[in-house]
Amino acid sequence: MYQMIKACLTTSSSATTAATSKSIFPIINIKMPNKIEESNIEKLKYNAENQSSYTISSPTATIPKLTELKSQLMNYLSRSDEYTNYASKAIDELRQYYHKLEITSKMQDIEKNWIADEFAFSSLIDDLTVAFGDVVFPYNKFTRRRAALRGSSLYLPGLIKAMTTEWSYKKIFSAKLAGGKREHAVCLAIDVSTSMFGTLSSGIMDGIIVLIGALKKLNLDNCGIILFGREVRLIKTNEQSWDTGCISTLINELRFDQDDDTRDADAIEAAIDLLNQCSVRGEKKIFILTDGYTNCASHITMVQRRAEDNGIDLVAIAL
């Protein structure tokens, strides 16, 4: 990666620079979930020998090679080709996957286990729901009109009250202030690389249940799920409901003993494309559940800038 970045920095021709940038950051191909098989459908539990084999960077730590990366950031942000194949291919393939998926009794048992786990974590889900509703995802869409001091139309009950009180009552206009709804979009990017093997995988399973449970209670339907390790796998978009097929597919893909790579930057690219397809006027957030180990250190700094330019917040949850 260092030699590739060095070659990009020393190239003078704009055409060559564009070609080099394209070779460094090719279009990311999003993979589909694997076929659900009875043999690997069970939830696996792992035990880690060393539960603290990691370090936490200082909040003020300098990002490595940041100066060099800034020089090619403009080419990356202004590229004409797509960043991922989400819109052109992946979303259609996921529709076909769920259309062909046949529900089995084993998958129904998985859904029952998920519901049981949600009940076990009900107090945590309630606490997170309150925090999300008050701070992170507040009401931002109102459907019922009420009396207001300002507005584009008159409010007849308020006008009558103002006339009977000799205009001491001032709320004569109509504005949508009641019937609050939440119109936000969320994408969960979940690390399934082998560095998560052990106690971390157990914690991430519980964290997913709590997160999704809170989002469901807030009626946030614009929710996507992406897994990343050696590849990026699309599990759910805002088109799929949270049902037996979706739950079984997620559990089937949550294996932490197979992917020996951590393509977190690619996952964020896919999540950005997913959220850009959601036409909401509220918050757009990507929650990344990971241990912090990455194999895309140079790429991830650029992806963060792209997310910022698209009005998308990145929230990393360390486990």
N, C-alpha and C positions, 0 to 999 in steps of 0.2 A: 504493500500500500504506500510506503514511504517513497519508493522509486517512482511509482505512478504519479503521486502528487508532485514530486520534484520535476518530472518531465512536463507536467502541465504548467508549472510555474515558469519554466525556462523557455516555453514556446512563444514565439513572437507572432506568428501568423494567426489571425483571428479564426480562419477556417480550421486550421489544425487544432487550435484551442477548443473549438466547439466539438470537433471529433473526439479529442482526448477526453473532454468532459463527459461526452456521451458514453465512452468506453469505461470510464471510471464509475459512472452512475447509470448503468443500463436500466431499461424498463423492468420493474419488479414484477415477476409472475406470481400471482397469488394462487395458492393451491386450495383444493377442495378437501372436505373431510374424507377420511377413509371409510370404506364400507364397514358398517357395524357388524361385528362377529360375536357369537355367543361366548367364544373362548376368552376374549379379552375385555368383556364388558364390565367385570367386577372392579369396584373401586380398590385400588392398591394402596397399601400403607407401607411406608419405608421408615427406617430408623437411621439416623446419622451418627457416625462415631464422633465427629467434632462439629458441634452446633455453632461455633463462633469462629469459623475459619474464613473470616473476611474482615476488611477494614472499612471504615467510614471516612470519606474525604471531608476536609474542612469546607464550610460554606463559602469561604473566600479563596479556595484553591483555584489556581489558574488552569484553564483548559489547555491541554497539550496542543502545540502546533496551531494555536488560534490565529496567529499573525499570518501564517502561510495560507491557511484556509480562507481567510477574508478575501484574498486576491482572486479566488475562483468562485466566490459566493455568487457574484452577479451572473456569471454564466449558468450556474446551477438554477437560480431563481427564474431566469428568463428563457429556459429551454423550451423549445416548441413542441417536442414530443411529450407523451404522457409519462407520468412518474411511475404509475403502476397500471396493470391491465384490469383494474377494478371495474371501470365503466364499460370497457370494450368487450370484456370476456367473463370475468369472475362472477359478476352479479347474476348473469344469465345461467352460468353453470351451477351456482348455488340454488337457483330456482328449480332447475332440473333435478338436482340432488334430492331436495325435499319433496318434489312431486313424485319421484320414484320410490321414496323411502316407505317401506311397509312396517307398520307398528306391530311389534311382537309382545308376548306376555312378559318377556324379560325386560323390555324397554318400559313397560308399564310399572314393573317392580322398581325400576330405577327412579321413575318419577315419584313413586310413593316414598322411597328412601329420601329423595330430595325434599319433599314436603315435610317429612319427619325431622330432617335436619333443620329446616327453616323454623319449625316449631321449637326445637331445642335452643335456637339462637334468637328467639322472638324478642327478648329484652334488648339485645344488642341491635337488632334490626329496628326496633322502635326508637332507640336513642339516635341511631344514625339517620333515620327518617326525619326526626325533628331537626337535627343539625343541617341536613341537606335542604329541608324545606325552608328553614329560617335564613340560612346564609348562602348556600351554594346554588340552589335552584328555587328562588322565590317565585311567587305568582308574578307573571308578566303579561298575561292576557285576560282581559275582563269582558264579560258578555252582557251584563245587565246594566241599564242606565240608572243613575241616581242624580239627585240635585247637586249642583256644583257652582262655584263662584265664576268659573270660566268654561266656555264651551262653544261649539259651533251651532247649537240649536237650543231653543227654549224648553224648559221643563215645566209643563202646565201646572202640576200641583205646587211647585215652588213659586210660580208666578202668581197663582191665586193667594198663596200664603203671604207673599210679599205685598200684594195689594191690600189684604185685610189687616196687615200690621203697619200700614202706611210706610212701606218700603224699608222698615227696619230689618226685615229678613232679606238677605242678599243672595241666597242660592237660587237663582232663577234659571240657570243654564242646565243643560243635560250633558252628562259625560258618563262613559262606561267605567264605573268604579267598583262594581260588585260582580259576583259570579266568577271569582278568580280561577284561572287555569295556569298550568305550567307548560310552556312551550319551549323545551330545551332539547338538545341532542347530546348523547353520550356514546362513547366507544370504550370498551374494556380491552386492553392489550395485555395478554397474559403470557408470562415467560414459562415455557415448558422445557427449557434446556436442562442438560444433566447437572449443571451447577445448582439446580433447584432440588436435586435428589436428596431425600432424607426428610428431616423435620420441616424444612421450608415448604416442601410439597404439601404436607399435611396442613400447614398454616395457610397456604394459598387456597386450598380447597375450602376451608372454613371461611376465609375472607371473601371468596367469590359468592358463597351462599348469602352472606350478610349484605354484600354490596347489591347483588341482584334483588334480594328481598326488599331492601330499602327503595330501590328504583321502581320496583313494582308497586309499592305502597304509595308512591308519589305519582303513579300513572304516567311515567315517562316512557312512552311507547317508542320514541326514536332512540333506540339503543342497539348498538352493534357489538359483536364479540369477535376478537381476532386472537389467535394463538401464534406464538413465534418461538422458533428454536433454530434449527438448520434452515427451515423454510417458514414462510408466512402462510397460515391457513385461516380461511374465512369461515366462521361458524354461523354467524347470524348478522343480518342487517335489520333495518327498521321494517322491512316487509314481512319478516317471519315473526309469528307470535311465539310466546314462551310456553311451548306445549311439550308433549311427550317426545316428539321427534327431536326438537331442539335440545332438550335436557339430555337425552340419551346420546346425541351426537357430541355434545360438549364433554360429557363424562368419558366417552370412548376415546376422545382425543387428548384428555388430560393425563398423559403418561410422561414421566420425567426421567426415563432411563434409556431414551433412544436418540435424542437430538444433541449432538456434541458441538453445537454452534449456537450463538446468540445474536440473531439478526434483528435487534431491537429497532434500529433506524429504519429498516425496511418495513417493520410492523407499523411504525408511526406514519410512514409514507402512505401505507394502505389505509390507516385510520383517518388521515387527513382527507384522502379521496372519498372515503365513506361518508364523513361528516359534511363534505362539500356537496354531496347529493341530497342532503336534508335541507329543505327550505323552511327553516325556523328562524325567528327573529330574536330568540333568547340566547342563552349560553350554549357554547359548544366546547365540550371537554373530553380529553382523552385520559383515562386512568390507566397507568402502566403498573402492573403488579410484577415485580422483579426483585432479584437480589442485588442488582446494580452491576453485575459483570456484563461487559459488552465486548463484542468483536467488531463494532462499527464506530469506534471512537471518533474518527475523522468525519464520517458521514453524519453522525448524530447531531453535531453542532449546526450543520446546514439545515437539517430537518427541523430543528427547533426554531430556526429563523423562518422557515416556510410556514410552520404552524402559527407563529406570531403574526405573519403577514396576512394569514387567512382568518385571523380573529379566533383562533382555537387555543385553549389553555391546555398545557400538559401538566398532569399531576402524577408524580411518581410515588408509588406506595411501596416502601421497602419492607421486605418480610425476612 
